[in-house]
Amino acid sequence: MKITHYKTNTLKGKTGFNLSIFKTLIFLAVLTTGIISKAQQNNTTKINVGLIYPLSSNGRNAPLDTNSLSINVLAGVSSVEKGVAFAGLSNVVRNNTYGTQFAGFSNHIGKKASGALFAGFANTYHEGDGAAFAGFANIAHGNLKGVQFAGFANVAMNVNGAQFGGFMNVAKNVSASQISGFMNKAKDVKGSQFAGFINIARKIKGAQIAGFINIADSSDCPIGILNFIKNGEKSIGVSADENQTAMLIFRSGGKTMYGIFAVGYNFKNEDEIYALEVGLGVHFFQSDNFRLNIELTQSTLESFKEGEYFKSSFKLLPALKLSKHIEIFGGPAVNFVSTNTIEGKSLNPKKHIDQWQSKWSDYQETLYIGYGGGINIIF
């Protein structure tokens, strides 16, 4: 009986002890799970360090996390970045950024990038409020408030700021400037476009400056050799100057500024007979019957052999309109000629303002007063 009683108490004691521990473990497990779950739902700000997703301190939950600092050897993924992010290759942020993103190759922001983006190759983001620097391209799928600098191209919807592209800039509406090495394209621009070759827009409230071509529906100040402005003015004319050089001239531009492109023939020379001229012009004192055209031109005579002839001219050309589409013009010109050919030197008048021979070459420079005139057909 004693032995039986002793065993019964021992079993009860053991049973009671095991049940207590078991209940305690269950309680702690439930409590810990709840705390972790709550922390993940709150997306607390973290510091993330890693190699590449998911091999980082944030692990598989990285796409849900908000970080104050991210450092990834290769690439990182997060929900929001509120500070600085570094990646050897790419930063991928699903939502917004509020600091600076550095990536050896690319930054990809799902929503708004507020701050600065630096990428060796490309930055892509939905909206921007700050500056983006990329070795190749910046692409904003939405609006941009700030600047874009890219070695090749910048793309955005509505730009309240500036785009600087090594090759091209593309936007819908621009409230500032587009500057590129080759081409700018936009719909409406409240500012200016500067391109090495061509600008394309619908309405320009500012200047269009291109190395060769400007295209727009409305642009009063296009500065380029060829300007195709829908509401502007174009004309084809013929002219002649004091050297017996006849030109077929195409003038194109807006209401005030215009470009000049001309080809021609010199009737005085035997070898240097082919002429080419480009320049810019401005209309002053415009009325129904009269206006004053001031032009800056650069022309050359070519034989396609050895020797050069260059003439820079400042022309004052009063124009009298005979009808809505026809005008005659003519006036004086201040010419500066640089040439190293016999025929080129013979074209210079004996009466000149100044003339000198280069000490280091066979070029002769001459400054003199000339004249020219012709007729335009306006359309």
C-alpha positions as CSV (number, residue, x, y, z in Angstrom):
1,M,0.0,0.0,0.0
2,K,2.8,2.4,0.8
3,I,4.6,1.5,-2.3
4,T,1.4,2.1,-4.4
5,H,0.7,5.4,-2.7
6,Y,4.3,6.5,-3.3
7,K,4.2,5.8,-7.1
8,T,0.8,7.5,-7.4
9,N,2.1,10.8,-6.0
10,T,5.3,10.6,-8.1
11,L,3.2,10.2,-11.3
12,K,1.0,13.1,-10.4
13,G,3.9,15.2,-9.6
14,K,5.6,14.4,-12.9
15,T,2.3,14.8,-14.8
16,G,1.6,18.2,-13.2
17,F,5.2,19.4,-14.0
18,N,5.1,18.4,-17.7
19,L,1.7,20.0,-18.3
20,S,2.8,23.3,-16.8
21,I,5.9,23.5,-19.0
22,F,3.9,22.6,-22.1
23,K,1.3,25.3,-21.4
24,T,4.0,27.9,-20.8
25,L,5.8,27.0,-24.1
26,I,2.5,27.3,-26.1
27,F,1.8,30.7,-24.5
28,L,5.3,32.0,-25.4
29,A,5.1,30.7,-28.9
30,V,1.8,32.4,-29.5
31,L,3.0,35.7,-28.0
32,T,6.2,35.7,-30.0
33,T,4.3,35.0,-33.2
34,G,2.0,37.8,-32.6
35,I,4.8,40.3,-31.9
36,I,6.7,39.3,-35.1
37,S,3.5,39.5,-37.2
38,K,2.7,42.9,-35.8
39,A,6.2,44.2,-36.5
40,Q,6.0,43.0,-40.1
41,Q,2.6,44.6,-40.6
42,N,3.9,47.9,-39.3
43,N,6.9,47.8,-41.7
44,T,9.3,49.5,-39.2
45,T,12.3,51.4,-40.5
46,K,15.4,49.2,-40.8
47,I,19.0,49.0,-41.8
48,N,19.5,46.5,-44.5
49,V,22.9,44.9,-45.3
50,G,23.2,42.1,-47.9
51,L,24.7,40.5,-50.9
52,I,21.7,40.1,-53.2
53,Y,18.0,39.5,-52.4
54,P,17.1,37.5,-50.4
55,L,20.6,37.1,-49.0
56,S,20.4,40.1,-46.7
57,S,19.5,41.1,-43.1
58,N,15.9,41.7,-44.2
59,G,15.7,38.2,-45.9
60,R,12.6,37.2,-47.8
61,N,10.6,40.1,-46.2
62,A,12.8,42.7,-47.9
63,P,10.2,43.8,-50.5
64,L,7.9,44.8,-47.6
65,D,10.4,46.7,-45.5
66,T,11.1,50.4,-45.2
67,N,14.8,51.2,-44.7
68,S,16.8,54.1,-43.4
69,L,20.0,52.7,-44.9
70,S,20.6,50.0,-47.4
71,I,23.9,48.5,-48.4
72,N,24.0,45.7,-51.0
73,V,27.0,44.2,-52.6
74,L,25.1,43.3,-55.8
75,A,21.4,44.2,-55.7
76,G,18.7,45.1,-53.1
77,V,15.0,45.1,-52.9
78,S,12.8,47.1,-50.6
79,S,9.4,48.8,-50.3
80,V,10.5,52.3,-49.3
81,E,13.9,53.9,-48.9
82,K,14.0,56.9,-46.5
83,G,17.7,57.4,-46.5
84,V,20.7,56.4,-48.5
85,A,20.9,53.1,-50.6
86,F,24.0,51.7,-52.1
87,A,24.2,48.8,-54.6
88,G,27.0,47.4,-56.7
89,L,24.5,46.7,-59.5
90,S,20.9,47.7,-58.8
91,N,18.5,49.2,-56.3
92,V,14.9,48.0,-56.7
93,V,12.3,50.0,-54.6
94,R,8.7,49.0,-55.0
95,N,7.3,52.3,-53.8
96,N,8.9,55.7,-52.9
97,T,12.3,56.9,-52.1
98,Y,13.1,60.0,-49.9
99,G,16.9,60.1,-50.0
100,T,19.8,59.3,-52.4
101,Q,20.2,56.1,-54.4
102,F,23.6,55.0,-55.7
103,A,23.9,52.1,-58.1
104,G,26.7,50.9,-60.2
105,F,24.3,49.9,-63.0
106,S,20.6,51.0,-62.4
107,N,18.0,52.3,-60.0
108,H,14.4,51.2,-60.4
109,I,11.8,53.2,-58.4
110,G,8.2,52.0,-58.6
111,K,6.5,55.2,-57.6
112,K,8.0,58.6,-56.7
113,A,11.7,59.4,-56.3
114,S,12.2,62.3,-54.0
115,G,15.9,63.1,-53.8
116,A,18.8,62.1,-56.0
117,L,19.4,59.1,-58.2
118,F,22.9,58.2,-59.4
119,A,23.3,55.2,-61.8
120,G,26.1,54.1,-64.0
121,F,23.7,53.1,-66.7
122,A,20.0,54.0,-66.1
123,N,17.4,55.3,-63.7
124,T,13.7,54.4,-64.1
125,Y,11.0,55.8,-62.0
126,H,7.3,56.8,-62.1
127,E,7.6,60.4,-60.8
128,G,10.5,62.5,-59.8
129,D,11.1,65.4,-57.4
130,G,14.9,66.0,-57.5
131,A,17.8,65.2,-59.7
132,A,18.7,62.0,-61.7
133,F,22.1,61.3,-63.1
134,A,22.7,58.4,-65.4
135,G,25.5,57.3,-67.7
136,F,23.0,56.3,-70.4
137,A,19.3,57.1,-69.7
138,N,16.8,58.5,-67.2
139,I,13.3,57.4,-67.8
140,A,10.4,58.9,-65.8
141,H,7.0,57.4,-66.8
142,G,5.2,60.2,-65.1
143,N,5.8,63.8,-64.2
144,L,9.2,65.3,-63.3
145,K,10.0,68.2,-61.0
146,G,13.7,68.7,-61.1
147,V,16.5,67.8,-63.5
148,Q,17.7,64.9,-65.6
149,F,21.3,64.4,-66.7
150,A,22.0,61.5,-69.0
151,G,24.9,60.5,-71.3
152,F,22.4,59.5,-74.0
153,A,18.7,60.2,-73.4
154,N,16.2,61.6,-70.9
155,V,12.5,60.7,-71.1
156,A,9.6,62.1,-69.0
157,M,5.9,63.2,-69.3
158,N,5.5,66.7,-67.9
159,V,8.8,68.4,-66.9
160,N,9.0,71.3,-64.5
161,G,12.7,71.7,-64.6
162,A,15.4,70.8,-67.2
163,Q,16.6,67.9,-69.2
164,F,20.3,67.6,-70.2
165,G,20.9,64.7,-72.7
166,G,24.1,63.8,-74.5
167,F,22.0,62.7,-77.5
168,M,18.3,63.4,-77.0
169,N,15.5,64.6,-74.6
170,V,11.8,63.6,-74.9
171,A,8.9,65.0,-72.9
172,K,5.3,65.9,-73.3
173,N,5.2,69.4,-71.7
174,V,8.3,71.3,-70.6
175,S,8.4,74.3,-68.2
176,A,12.1,75.2,-68.4
177,S,14.7,73.9,-70.9
178,Q,15.7,70.9,-73.0
179,I,19.4,70.8,-73.9
180,S,20.8,67.9,-76.0
181,G,23.7,67.1,-78.2
182,F,21.4,66.0,-81.1
183,M,17.6,66.2,-80.6
184,N,14.9,67.6,-78.4
185,K,11.3,66.5,-78.7
186,A,8.3,67.9,-76.8
187,K,4.7,69.0,-77.2
188,D,4.4,72.4,-75.5
189,V,7.5,74.2,-74.2
190,K,7.4,77.2,-71.8
191,G,11.1,77.8,-72.0
192,S,13.7,76.9,-74.6
193,Q,15.1,74.1,-76.6
194,F,18.8,73.8,-77.4
195,A,20.0,71.0,-79.7
196,G,23.1,70.2,-81.7
197,F,21.0,69.2,-84.7
198,I,17.1,69.3,-84.4
199,N,14.3,70.5,-82.1
200,I,10.7,69.3,-82.5
201,A,7.8,70.8,-80.6
202,R,4.2,72.1,-81.1
203,K,4.2,75.4,-79.2
204,I,7.3,77.2,-78.0
205,K,7.1,80.2,-75.7
206,G,10.8,80.9,-75.8
207,A,13.7,80.2,-78.1
208,Q,14.4,77.2,-80.3
209,I,18.1,77.0,-81.0
210,A,19.4,74.2,-83.2
211,G,22.5,73.5,-85.1
212,F,20.5,72.7,-88.2
213,I,16.6,72.2,-88.0
214,N,13.8,73.5,-85.9
215,I,10.2,72.2,-86.3
216,A,7.2,73.6,-84.5
217,D,3.6,74.8,-85.0
218,S,4.3,78.1,-83.3
219,S,7.8,79.5,-82.5
220,D,8.6,83.2,-82.9
221,C,12.3,82.9,-82.2
222,P,13.7,79.8,-84.0
223,I,17.5,80.0,-84.5
224,G,18.6,77.4,-87.0
225,I,19.6,77.0,-90.6
226,L,16.2,75.4,-91.5
227,N,13.1,76.3,-89.6
228,F,9.8,74.6,-90.4
229,I,7.3,76.7,-88.4
230,K,3.6,76.1,-89.3
231,N,2.6,79.6,-88.4
232,G,5.8,81.2,-89.5
233,E,7.2,82.4,-92.8
234,K,9.2,80.8,-95.6
235,S,10.5,82.2,-98.8
236,I,12.5,81.3,-101.9
237,G,14.6,84.0,-103.5
238,V,17.5,84.8,-105.8
239,S,20.2,87.4,-105.2
240,A,23.6,88.6,-106.4
241,D,26.5,90.5,-104.8
242,E,29.5,92.6,-105.7
243,N,31.6,89.5,-106.6
244,Q,29.1,88.3,-109.3
245,T,28.0,85.4,-107.0
246,A,24.3,84.5,-107.7
247,M,22.4,82.6,-105.0
248,L,19.2,80.6,-104.8
249,I,18.1,81.3,-101.2
250,F,15.7,79.5,-98.8
251,R,14.7,81.6,-95.8
252,S,12.6,80.0,-93.1
253,G,11.5,80.9,-89.6
254,G,9.0,82.7,-87.3
255,K,7.6,86.1,-87.3
256,T,10.9,87.7,-86.2
257,M,13.8,85.2,-86.5
258,Y,14.7,83.2,-89.6
259,G,17.4,81.0,-91.0
260,I,19.2,81.2,-94.3
261,F,20.4,78.4,-96.6
262,A,21.6,79.1,-100.1
263,V,23.5,77.6,-103.0
264,G,24.9,79.4,-106.0
265,Y,27.4,80.0,-108.7
266,N,30.2,82.6,-109.2
267,F,30.3,84.0,-112.8
268,K,33.7,85.8,-112.3
269,N,35.9,82.8,-111.4
270,E,37.0,79.9,-113.5
271,D,37.7,77.4,-110.7
272,E,36.1,78.5,-107.5
273,I,32.6,78.8,-108.8
274,Y,30.4,76.7,-106.5
275,A,28.9,78.8,-103.6
276,L,27.3,77.8,-100.3
277,E,25.9,80.2,-97.7
278,V,24.2,79.7,-94.3
279,G,23.1,82.3,-91.8
280,L,20.6,83.9,-89.5
281,G,18.3,86.9,-90.0
282,V,15.9,89.2,-88.1
283,H,12.9,91.2,-89.4
284,F,12.6,94.8,-88.1
285,F,10.1,97.6,-88.6
286,Q,7.6,95.4,-90.3
287,S,4.6,96.9,-92.0
288,D,2.3,96.0,-94.9
289,N,4.7,97.4,-97.5
290,F,8.2,97.6,-95.9
291,R,10.6,95.9,-93.4
292,L,14.3,95.9,-92.6
293,N,16.1,92.6,-92.7
294,I,19.4,92.2,-90.9
295,E,21.4,89.1,-91.7
296,L,24.6,87.5,-90.5
297,T,25.9,85.0,-93.1
298,Q,28.9,82.7,-93.7
299,S,29.6,81.8,-97.3
300,T,32.3,79.9,-99.2
301,L,33.4,79.4,-102.8
302,E,34.7,76.0,-103.7
303,S,36.6,74.4,-106.5
304,F,36.8,71.0,-104.6
305,K,40.6,71.3,-105.0
306,E,43.2,72.9,-102.8
307,G,42.6,76.4,-101.4
308,E,39.9,78.0,-99.4
309,Y,37.6,81.1,-99.6
310,F,35.5,82.2,-96.7
311,K,33.4,85.3,-96.4
312,S,31.5,86.5,-93.2
313,S,28.9,89.2,-93.9
314,F,26.8,91.6,-91.9
315,K,24.0,92.7,-94.2
316,L,21.4,95.5,-94.0
317,L,18.7,94.7,-96.5
318,P,15.6,97.0,-96.7
319,A,12.8,95.1,-98.3
320,L,9.9,96.6,-100.3
321,K,6.8,94.4,-100.6
322,L,5.3,94.5,-104.1
323,S,2.4,92.2,-103.1
324,K,1.6,89.8,-100.2
325,H,3.9,87.2,-101.6
326,I,6.6,89.1,-103.5
327,E,9.3,91.5,-102.2
328,I,12.5,93.1,-103.5
329,F,15.4,93.8,-101.3
330,G,18.9,95.2,-101.4
331,G,21.5,97.1,-99.4
332,P,25.1,97.3,-98.1
333,A,27.1,94.6,-96.4
334,V,30.2,94.6,-94.2
335,N,32.4,91.6,-95.4
336,F,35.3,89.9,-93.9
337,V,37.1,87.6,-96.3
338,S,39.8,85.0,-95.5
339,T,41.3,83.2,-98.5
340,N,44.6,81.6,-99.7
341,T,43.7,81.3,-103.4
342,I,44.6,83.6,-106.4
343,E,41.0,83.8,-107.5
344,G,39.8,84.5,-104.0
345,K,42.3,87.4,-103.5
346,S,41.3,88.8,-106.9
347,L,37.7,89.1,-105.8
348,N,38.6,91.6,-103.0
349,P,38.1,95.2,-104.1
350,K,41.1,97.6,-104.3
351,K,39.3,100.0,-102.0
352,H,38.9,98.3,-98.6
353,I,38.7,99.1,-94.9
354,D,41.7,97.1,-94.0
355,Q,43.8,94.2,-95.4
356,W,46.6,92.1,-93.9
357,Q,48.6,89.0,-94.7
358,S,49.0,86.2,-92.2
359,K,52.6,85.8,-90.9
360,W,52.1,82.0,-90.3
361,S,50.3,81.0,-93.5
362,D,49.4,82.2,-97.0
363,Y,45.9,83.4,-96.0
364,Q,45.0,87.0,-96.8
365,E,42.3,88.7,-94.7
366,T,40.3,91.7,-96.0
367,L,37.6,93.8,-94.5
368,Y,35.5,95.8,-96.9
369,I,32.1,97.2,-97.8
370,G,30.0,95.3,-100.4
371,Y,26.4,95.2,-101.5
372,G,23.8,92.8,-102.7
373,G,20.1,92.5,-103.6
374,G,17.4,90.3,-105.0
375,I,13.8,89.2,-105.0
376,N,11.9,86.9,-102.6
377,I,8.7,84.8,-103.1
378,I,7.0,84.4,-99.7
379,F,4.7,81.5,-98.9
